[in-house]
Amino acid sequence: MRGIWQQPVNRCSAMAETALWGLLEEFLVGEQDSKSAEVAAGVKDGVFTVLQVVESLGSCLANPEPRMRGKGVQLLSQVLLECYSQITEKEVEVLVVFYENRLKDHHLITPYVLQGLMALSMCNVLPQGLAVSVLKSIFQEVHVQVRNHSLSF
């Protein structure tokens, strides 16, 4: 039963969220990478917001399985690459903090985190000083394997 203080459900919004969840599920479970482009198109067209995408990915982004977390970050990053020009300054700030924290996650997620940070770095509303924070996080948290190569002539 709906409480007194709850807003009535907006049918368009509920239908959009259902459509979004279907696309996310097909991407995450069905291994259909093309669905990220459909989610991005929905954001560009104003059907979904970046916040709705993040909220819908919530359980995936917190999943104990690194592969599933990686798929969630991959989808979000691909959407951001397509929609970076539509993100507000506040959304950029929150997403940068999220991505900086994901740099500390399992190494399987790192490529998708870097992809998301690249998208956020292209935003016109990137707050001053945030780029420095991102670079510090990358240099501190991303570990690169080094191989010894013998030089032979």
N, C-alpha and C positions, 0 to 999 in steps of 0.2 A: 504494500500500500504506500502511495506517495505521501510524504509528509507535507505539512503546511508550507514550509519554506522552500520546497523544491519547485523549480520552474517546470512548466509543462514540456513534454518532449517535443522537439521540433522534428517533424517527420522527414524533412529534407536532410537535416543534420544526421538523423538516425540512419537514413538510407545511405548517406555518404559514408558514414562510419562503417556500415555493413559492407559496402563496396570496397572500402579501404582494407578492412580486415580480410576480405576474400582475396584481394591482390597480394597482401602480405603473406597470407597462408600459402598461396600458390608459389610465391617466391621462396619461402622458408622451407616448406615441406615438399613441394612439387619440383624443386630445383629448376624453376623457370625464371632465369635471370632477366628475361625481357619484361617481366612484371614491374621491375624497378622503373622502367621508362614510363609505364602506365601510371604508376604512383606519382612520378615527377610531373607528368602531364596533368594529373589531377590537382597538384599543388599550383602549377602555373595557371590553370583555368579557375582557380579559386574554389574548387570542389572540396579540397582538403587543405589544412594548414600544416606547416612543418611541425608545429606542436602536436597536432593530431597524429601525425606519423610517429613521432617519438613516443607519445602515450600509447599508441597501439603496439609498438615494439617493446613496451616495458618489460613484459615477462620474458621475452626473448633476450633482451639485453642483460637481464639478470640471471639467465639460465646457467646452471652449474657446468654445462657442457661447453667447452671453448669453441667447438665447431659451430654450435647454434648461436652463441654470442657473436662469433665472427660473421655469420650470415646476416644477423641483425645490423651490425655495424656496417657491413658491406652495402646493404640496401639503403640505409640512411645516408651513407657517403655518396652513393650513386645519385640519390635524389638531390643532395646538396650540390653536387657538381652540375646538375641541370638547373637548379633553382637558386643559386647563390645570390642572384641579383634581387631576389624578393625577400631576403631575410632581414629582419630588423636588427638594430644595434644590440638590443637586449637579448634577442635570440642568439646572436653571434657570441656574446659574452657567455651565456649559459652553455652553448654547444662547445665552445673552446674549453671550458672547464671540464665538461664531460669527456671530450677527446683527450685532453691532457691526462686525465685519470685513466683512460683506456690504454694509454701508452704503457702503463704498469701491468696490464693484463697479459695473458698468454701470448707467446710470440706468433701464433697463428693469426691473431687479430691485427697485429702491427701494420701490415700493408693496407688494410682497410681504414685504419685510424689515420695513417699518413694521407690517404686519399681524401678523407673528410677534412683534415686540417688544410690540405691544399685548396679544397673548395672554399673553406671559410676564409683563407688568406686572400681570395679573389673578391671578397665582399667589399663594396665601396664604404660600408659603414663599420669597418673594422676599427674598434676604438684604439686610440693612440696608446702605445706601450704593450698592446696585446700580442703583437708580432714577436716582440722580444721574449715575452713569456712563453710563447709557443716554441721558439727556437731553443730556449733554455731547456724546456721539457724534452724536446727531441734529442738534444745532445746528452741530456742526463739519462734518459730512459731507453733509448733505442740502442740496442747492442748489435754491432756488426761483426760477423765472423771474419777472422783474418786467417789467411792461409800463407804459409811460407812457400814461396816459389823459388826454385833454383834457376839461376840465369845460366843459360848455356848458349854459347856462340858457335 
